[in-house]
Amino acid sequence: MPSDLEFLGSLFTPLVSDVMDRLGISGYVLPHTIQSIFPDPHLKVVGYAYPCRVIPTSEYIEIDVLLKMVDSIPSDSIVVVAADSDIDAALWGGLMSTRAKTRGACGAVVNGGVRDIEQISRLEFPVFGSYRCIKDIRRRGYMAEYGVSVMIDGVRIKPRDIIFGDANGVIVIPSEHKEIIFTELHRSFDGEKRTESGLLSGKTAQELFGEFKTF
């Protein structure tokens, strides 16, 4: 029997979004501007949220908290770096990816810039961001806290929420709704597979929707 994370990794984010909408648990899709920095139609990244908060500043603030954060990353996590507002600088880079990977993290999601693209590519470490950016975080922002709830474009992300990213984007499964969401995902995924099989065999979309309520 696959674990919840393994099962989720066999799905795709639009199905998860549709299921959550049907359950009335909407508002957990991250903005479409946050995409994988390396386009890959087969990409699937699943892990537990490890959220961090960056605050904009024009002062030079050393990266002490950031260094403590990367040394504390839990295994099976996806590091979520949320800036209070855009700082026009990199929130994630190559050395952070290196440390995160050695800590057992599954990937990173940031609502801002990503740099050191070649280095991250060599690591094969999945990173989702809003844009590629050369600039350093110093004098533009600083990591204020980690292991706390954060907000990205109105979406609240708490420690141990489940993060699922693929070629479509990123969605959050809130921990308090996990059981009901996964129960419905199992049912819906079965209907999805049966509908696809029926379409391939020549059945109409209308008759299959009537049978499985999925399209």
C-alpha positions in Angstrom: 0.0 0.0 0.0 1.7 3.3 -1.1 2.0 6.1 1.4 0.0 9.3 1.0 3.0 11.0 -0.5 3.7 8.2 -2.9 0.1 8.1 -4.0 0.0 11.8 -4.5 3.1 11.6 -6.6 1.2 9.4 -9.0 -1.5 12.1 -9.6 -1.4 15.6 -11.1 -2.2 18.9 -9.5 -5.3 19.7 -11.6 -7.0 16.6 -10.3 -6.1 17.6 -6.7 -7.4 21.1 -7.3 -10.7 19.8 -8.7 -11.2 17.4 -5.8 -10.6 20.2 -3.3 -13.0 22.5 -5.1 -15.7 19.9 -4.9 -15.1 19.5 -1.2 -15.3 23.3 -0.7 -11.6 23.5 0.3 -10.5 26.0 -2.3 -7.9 28.8 -2.3 -4.8 26.6 -1.9 -3.4 26.8 -5.4 -0.2 29.0 -5.5 -0.1 31.8 -8.2 0.5 30.6 -11.7 3.6 32.7 -11.8 5.3 30.1 -9.5 6.6 27.4 -11.9 9.4 24.9 -12.1 12.6 26.6 -13.1 13.4 23.6 -15.3 10.4 22.8 -17.6 9.7 19.1 -17.4 6.2 17.7 -18.3 6.9 14.6 -16.1 8.0 16.5 -13.0 6.3 15.5 -9.7 7.5 16.8 -6.3 5.7 16.0 -3.1 6.7 16.7 0.5 5.9 18.3 3.8 6.0 22.1 4.0 8.9 23.8 5.8 7.9 27.4 5.5 10.3 30.4 5.9 9.5 34.1 5.9 11.6 36.9 4.2 11.1 40.5 5.0 12.1 43.3 2.5 14.7 45.8 3.7 17.2 48.3 2.3 19.7 47.6 5.2 22.5 45.2 5.1 21.5 42.2 7.3 23.7 39.2 7.4 22.3 35.8 6.5 22.7 34.2 10.0 19.1 33.1 10.2 19.1 31.8 6.6 22.2 29.6 7.5 20.4 28.2 10.6 17.4 27.5 8.5 19.2 25.4 5.9 21.0 23.5 8.6 17.6 22.6 10.2 15.7 21.5 7.1 13.8 18.2 7.8 13.9 15.2 5.5 10.9 14.7 3.2 10.3 18.4 3.3 9.7 21.1 0.6 11.2 24.4 1.7 8.8 27.2 1.1 10.4 30.7 1.1 7.7 33.4 1.2 8.7 37.1 0.9 6.2 39.6 2.3 6.6 41.4 -1.0 8.8 41.1 -4.0 12.4 42.0 -3.3 13.7 41.7 -6.9 16.4 39.3 -5.7 17.1 35.6 -5.3 15.2 33.9 -2.5 16.9 30.6 -3.4 20.2 29.5 -4.9 22.7 26.7 -5.6 24.3 26.3 -2.1 20.9 26.3 -0.5 19.9 23.6 -2.9 23.0 21.6 -2.1 22.4 21.8 1.7 18.7 21.1 1.3 19.4 18.0 -0.8 21.9 16.6 1.7 19.3 17.2 4.5 16.9 15.0 2.6 14.6 17.7 1.3 12.4 17.0 -1.8 12.5 20.5 -3.3 11.9 24.2 -2.8 9.1 26.7 -3.6 9.7 30.4 -3.5 7.5 33.4 -4.4 10.5 35.3 -6.0 13.8 34.9 -7.7 16.0 31.9 -8.1 19.7 32.0 -9.1 22.6 29.6 -9.7 20.6 27.8 -12.3 23.4 25.6 -13.7 24.4 24.5 -10.2 20.9 23.5 -9.3 20.5 21.7 -12.6 23.6 19.6 -11.8 22.0 18.7 -8.5 18.7 17.7 -10.1 17.0 19.4 -7.2 13.4 20.5 -8.0 12.9 24.3 -7.5 9.8 26.3 -8.2 10.0 30.1 -8.4 8.6 33.2 -10.0 11.6 34.2 -12.0 15.4 33.8 -12.5 17.4 36.5 -10.8 21.1 37.3 -10.4 20.9 39.6 -7.4 21.8 38.6 -3.8 19.3 38.9 -1.0 21.5 41.2 1.2 20.3 44.9 1.2 17.1 43.7 -0.4 15.6 41.3 2.2 16.4 39.0 5.1 15.1 35.8 6.4 13.3 36.7 9.6 11.9 33.3 10.7 11.4 29.7 9.7 9.2 26.8 10.7 6.3 29.2 10.9 3.1 29.7 8.9 3.5 32.0 5.9 1.3 33.5 3.3 1.8 33.5 -0.5 -0.7 35.5 -2.5 -3.5 34.8 0.1 -2.6 31.1 0.5 -1.6 30.1 4.0 1.0 27.5 4.3 1.7 25.8 7.7 4.5 23.5 8.8 3.7 19.9 7.8 1.0 20.9 5.2 1.6 18.8 2.1 3.1 20.6 -1.0 2.5 19.1 -4.4 4.2 20.5 -7.5 4.2 19.4 -11.1 4.5 20.8 -14.6 1.1 22.6 -14.0 2.1 24.5 -10.8 2.0 24.1 -7.0 -0.9 23.2 -4.7 -1.1 23.0 -0.9 -3.0 20.3 1.0 -3.8 21.7 4.4 -3.0 19.2 7.2 -6.4 19.6 8.9 -8.2 18.5 5.7 -5.8 15.8 4.7 -7.9 12.7 5.5 -11.1 13.8 3.6 -9.0 15.0 0.6 -7.1 11.8 0.3 -10.3 9.7 0.6 -11.9 11.7 -2.3 -8.6 11.6 -4.3 -8.6 7.8 -4.3 -12.2 7.7 -5.5 -11.6 10.4 -8.2 -8.4 8.9 -9.5 -10.2 5.6 -10.1 -12.9 7.4 -12.1 -10.3 9.4 -14.0 -8.5 6.2 -15.1 -11.7 4.5 -16.1 -12.8 7.6 -18.1 -9.5 7.8 -19.9 -9.7 4.1 -20.7 -13.2 4.5 -22.0 -12.3 7.4 -24.2 -9.4 5.4 -25.7 -11.8 2.6 -26.5 -14.1 4.9 -28.4 -16.8 5.8 -25.9 -18.2 9.3 -25.8 -17.3 11.9 -23.2 -21.0 12.3 -22.4 -21.7 8.6 -21.6 -18.5 8.3 -19.6 -19.3 11.5 -17.6 -22.7 10.0 -16.8 -21.1 6.9 -15.5 -18.0 8.2 -13.6 -18.8 12.0 -13.1 -15.3 12.8 -14.1 -13.9 14.8 -17.1 
